[in-house]
Each structure stands twice: as structure tokens, then as C-alpha cells.
Amino acid sequence: MVNTEGDAPLIDFEENEVVEKDFAFRHRRVRATPTSVFFDSTGQSVARLTGTTRDAQEFVRYAARFVVDAEGTARLTPGLAATVVAAGGRHPGRVARVGMEPQPGGADYEAWVEFVAGGGAFRRGTAGAVELR
């Protein structure tokens, strides 16, 4: 948790020491509270929730990572409706981010769908499929 008005030091994803308010606003463009931003292991934001939620279920959002070839990236744009099929259910969501660089050693690109679990039990590595609409 980062205080958007705080002066406490922290280490950012580039291993630089910055104060909380600079990390929030200058580096991540967070102005409103509450804001929840979820990052991948490289420091790229993959999902963002600004404002309060109706209930705990809405707060528990997930990001599904999937891989698409170069041709498939042409139809992917943030906000595109998608369905994650996993954990015994169908979970509506939206494309949150599309990678701009191919994965090392190939021509495939990473993309992420943000979705609400809807009661499913998800853990890192849960297998599933993404259907684009």
C-alpha cells in the first residue's frame, strides 16, 4: 500500500529510491484514492481499479495472461470484451493490456484480461482459455 501524500521512501521497479507520493503520481499517474494497481513481475501495470467497490467480490479482480501471435495482436485493444474460461466457470472481463514486444525467442506477444472471479478459485498458474468477443 502506498500513501499518495506520503514522504516515506520506497524502492521502485527500476531499483530507484523514491518517496511514495512521487511513485504514485509521477510514475503511475495515481491521483485518486482508493486506487488499486496490480503489476506483473517486470513492473508493468496489468490491472487498475479506481474508486470504491460495491462489495468484496468486485474488489477481488484477477488478470489472466495469455499469448497471441503477431496477427492476433491487430484485433486486441484495451477495453475489448473478453471471457476467461477457467476454474469451472465463465468470467466476463476486458483486455487490460497488450504487450508491445514479442516474447524472447519467438513472435508471440503477451496480453492480459482483467476479470472478476465470480466465485472461482484461482491461483497463479490456473489453466484456462480466453475468448475474445
N, C-alpha and C positions, 0 to 999 in steps of 0.2 A: 504494500500500500504506500502510495506517495502522496504527501500533502502538497497541494498545488500552490500553497502560500508559504511552504516551509523552507528553511535555510539549512536543513540537515544535509550533510554530504552523502552522496551515493556514487557507485561506480556504474557507468552506463555500459551499453553493449560493445562499445569500442574501447573499453577499459580506461575511460577518462573519468576523473572525479568531477562531478557537477553537483550543484545543490538541487534539491527536489523541485522547486518552482521552475528552474531553468529546464530541467529534464522534462517536466510536464508540458510547459508551454512552448519553449523554443524548439525542443527536439521532437515532441509528439503532438503538438497543437491541441493540447487538452486545456480548455478554458472553463468548462462547466463541471460541477460536482453534483452527484457522483458520476464518474466515468470509469468504466472497466475496459481495459485494453489487454488483449491476450497476444503474446508474442511466440514466434517459433524459436528454435534454438539459435538462429542467426540474428535475432533481434528485430525481425520484420513483424509488423503487426498483422495478425491474421483474422482478428475479430474485434469489434468495438461495440460497446453498449453505453450510450449516453443517457443519463436520467435515471429516475427510479423505475422499478418494475412493478407490475401488478401483483406478482406473487413469487414465491421461491422458484417455481417451475420456470418462469420466464427468465429468471436470473441465470439458471443453470443452462448455459448455452455451450455448444460444442463446435469445434471446427474440424471438418473432415478434409484430410489431404488426399488428393488424387492426382494422377498423372495423365497428361493428354499429349498427343503428338502435335507437331507444329501446325498442321492443317486444322486440328480441332481448336487451337487457341483463337482462331479467327472468329469463332462464334461465341467465345467467352468474354463477357464483360461484367464488371462488378454490378451486383443487383439483379442479375439474371436468375429467374426462379429455377430451383433445383429440388430434388428429393433425395435424401440419403436413405438407402435401404440397408438396415443393419440391426442387430440385436433384436430380431424378430418383429420389426416394425418398419413403417414408412414415416420419415420425419421431414416435413417440408422445411426448406431453407432458401438461401440465396448465395450466389457466388460472392465471396468476400474479397478475394484477391487472386490474380493470375500472375505467375512468375514471368519475368521478362527475359530470363536467360535459360537456355537449355541445361538440363542436368548434366553433370560431368560425364563424359564418355558417351553421350548419346544425343538424340534430337528430341527427347521428351521434356515437357515442361510441367512444373508443379502448379496446382491450383487448389484453392480452399473454398469450402462451402460452410457457412455459418448456419447452425440449426439449433432448435430447441429439442431436447431429448424426448419429451413426451412419455416419460416413464421407462425408457430403455436403460439398460445397464451397460454403460460404456466405460472402457478402459483404453489406455494408449495401446494402439495396435489392433483394436477391434476390426475385423474384416467386414467389408460391406461394399456397396456399389453406389455410384452417384448417377442419377437420371437427370438430364437437363431438359427443360421444357421450352 
